[in-house]
């Protein structure tokens, strides 16, 4: 899973503060993912960017068949 947060300013921000734990917990609760443990979520990449006109968070989930 890769989570990219595009901030509206270039102000300094912590990458780990942009993706709260409740996001993964809510995906698990909604059964969107099985669990967020190491057996089901092998990799979590947090990225940050800047987009003054369109601040957003993009989430990409790669599945393993």
Backbone as CSV, one residue per row, in Angstrom:
resi,resn,N_x,N_y,N_z,CA_x,CA_y,CA_z,C_x,C_y,C_z
1,UNK,0.849,-1.165,0.000,0.000,0.000,0.000,0.896,1.230,0.000
2,UNK,0.574,2.160,-0.852,1.282,3.433,-0.894,0.279,4.552,-0.642
3,UNK,0.586,5.385,0.318,-0.269,6.509,0.658,0.524,7.788,0.386
4,UNK,0.021,8.603,-0.535,0.675,9.860,-0.878,-0.244,11.013,-0.493
5,UNK,0.248,11.898,0.338,-0.518,13.062,0.764,0.092,14.302,0.126
6,UNK,-0.728,15.024,-0.613,-0.304,16.267,-1.242,-0.780,17.415,-0.366
7,UNK,0.168,18.148,0.186,-0.122,19.229,1.109,-0.407,20.529,0.352
8,UNK,-1.227,21.418,0.929,-1.563,22.678,0.260,-0.484,23.757,0.390
9,UNK,0.488,23.537,1.280,1.581,24.494,1.461,2.898,23.721,1.533
10,UNK,3.975,24.454,1.457,5.298,23.840,1.582,5.777,23.847,3.040
11,UNK,4.863,24.153,3.931,5.194,24.157,5.360,5.639,22.761,5.786
12,UNK,6.609,22.704,6.632,7.152,21.433,7.092,6.075,20.599,7.802
13,UNK,6.022,19.325,7.462,5.048,18.410,8.081,5.677,17.028,8.193
14,UNK,5.316,16.308,9.228,5.807,14.944,9.410,5.015,13.984,8.540
15,UNK,5.718,13.137,7.824,5.076,12.171,6.934,4.194,11.194,7.717
16,UNK,4.685,10.721,8.855,3.905,9.745,9.611,2.680,10.367,10.273
17,UNK,2.640,11.668,10.386,1.478,12.329,10.963,0.347,12.526,9.966
18,UNK,0.635,12.304,8.681,-0.390,12.522,7.659,-1.272,11.300,7.443
19,UNK,-0.838,10.158,7.928,-1.615,8.931,7.734,-1.932,8.335,9.100
20,UNK,-3.056,8.707,9.654,-3.398,8.206,10.984,-3.696,6.713,10.982
21,UNK,-3.462,6.110,12.117,-3.695,4.677,12.292,-5.147,4.307,11.982
22,UNK,-6.057,5.219,12.242,-7.465,4.884,12.031,-7.779,4.578,10.571
23,UNK,-6.955,5.047,9.641,-7.181,4.740,8.229,-7.069,3.237,7.987
24,UNK,-5.987,2.634,8.453,-5.813,1.190,8.278,-6.851,0.417,9.088
25,UNK,-7.134,0.888,10.291,-8.142,0.216,11.112,-9.524,0.273,10.461
26,UNK,-9.850,1.381,9.819,-11.157,1.489,9.160,-11.227,0.601,7.919
27,UNK,-10.123,0.454,7.195,-10.096,-0.463,6.053,-10.331,-1.898,6.524
28,UNK,-9.762,-2.248,7.668,-9.952,-3.587,8.222,-11.387,-3.772,8.699
29,UNK,-11.904,-2.801,9.411,-13.278,-2.874,9.935,-14.291,-2.988,8.809
30,UNK,-14.045,-2.304,7.701,-14.960,-2.337,6.553,-14.738,-3.565,5.679
31,UNK,-13.759,-4.390,6.072,-13.400,-5.603,5.332,-12.896,-5.297,3.919
32,UNK,-12.349,-4.092,3.752,-11.702,-3.727,2.492,-10.363,-4.439,2.380
33,UNK,-9.683,-4.583,3.529,-8.497,-5.427,3.633,-8.753,-6.429,4.744
34,UNK,-8.077,-7.571,4.682,-8.298,-8.619,5.683,-7.826,-8.156,7.051
35,UNK,-6.610,-7.641,7.097,-6.036,-7.147,8.348,-4.843,-6.282,7.994
36,UNK,-4.388,-5.485,8.949,-3.211,-4.660,8.683,-1.974,-5.219,9.383
37,UNK,-1.989,-6.525,9.639,-0.818,-7.168,10.218,0.192,-7.507,9.116
38,UNK,1.353,-8.000,9.508,2.425,-8.231,8.542,2.120,-9.341,7.535
39,UNK,1.202,-10.218,7.851,0.845,-11.287,6.907,-0.018,-10.759,5.764
40,UNK,-0.756,-9.704,6.006,-1.688,-9.189,5.008,-1.263,-7.853,4.407
41,UNK,-0.415,-7.134,5.106,0.077,-5.850,4.617,1.598,-5.885,4.719
42,UNK,2.217,-6.356,3.638,3.665,-6.571,3.655,4.459,-5.273,3.563
43,UNK,3.879,-4.255,2.952,4.621,-3.022,2.745,3.688,-1.831,2.851
44,UNK,4.138,-0.805,3.552,3.390,0.439,3.678,4.350,1.580,3.385
45,UNK,4.105,2.284,2.295,4.955,3.396,1.895,4.192,4.694,2.098
46,UNK,4.805,5.623,2.819,4.211,6.934,3.051,4.998,7.953,2.248
47,UNK,4.294,8.714,1.435,4.936,9.725,0.598,4.234,11.058,0.805
48,UNK,4.956,12.127,0.540,4.359,13.458,0.631,4.712,14.265,-0.604
49,UNK,3.801,15.143,-0.966,4.023,16.025,-2.094,3.376,17.374,-1.809
50,UNK,3.455,18.247,-2.785,2.891,19.591,-2.644,2.005,19.859,-3.850
51,UNK,0.778,20.276,-3.584,-0.134,20.684,-4.652,-1.059,21.748,-4.080
52,UNK,-0.703,22.992,-4.315,-1.453,24.128,-3.755,-2.902,24.131,-4.240
53,UNK,-3.119,23.768,-5.488,-4.448,23.857,-6.081,-5.335,22.642,-5.823
54,UNK,-4.721,21.506,-5.467,-5.502,20.284,-5.293,-4.902,19.405,-4.193
55,UNK,-4.917,19.878,-2.926,-4.397,19.039,-1.847,-5.280,17.811,-1.693
56,UNK,-4.646,16.663,-1.467,-5.404,15.408,-1.432,-4.544,14.292,-0.865
57,UNK,-5.178,13.167,-0.654,-4.472,11.943,-0.301,-4.850,10.882,-1.318
58,UNK,-3.844,10.245,-1.878,-4.057,9.160,-2.838,-3.573,7.865,-2.210
59,UNK,-4.374,6.819,-2.341,-4.040,5.518,-1.766,-4.015,4.493,-2.894
60,UNK,-2.890,3.798,-3.013,-2.753,2.744,-4.023,-2.529,1.432,-3.274
61,UNK,-3.384,0.460,-3.569,-3.283,-0.841,-2.926,-2.999,-1.877,-4.001
62,UNK,-1.884,-2.567,-3.858,-1.527,-3.635,-4.780,-1.910,-4.956,-4.141
63,UNK,-2.617,-5.759,-4.878,-3.024,-7.062,-4.376,-2.073,-8.136,-4.878
64,UNK,-1.939,-9.161,-4.098,-1.126,-10.323,-4.464,-2.084,-11.487,-4.628
65,UNK,-2.095,-12.051,-5.803,-3.000,-13.185,-6.058,-2.410,-14.489,-5.590
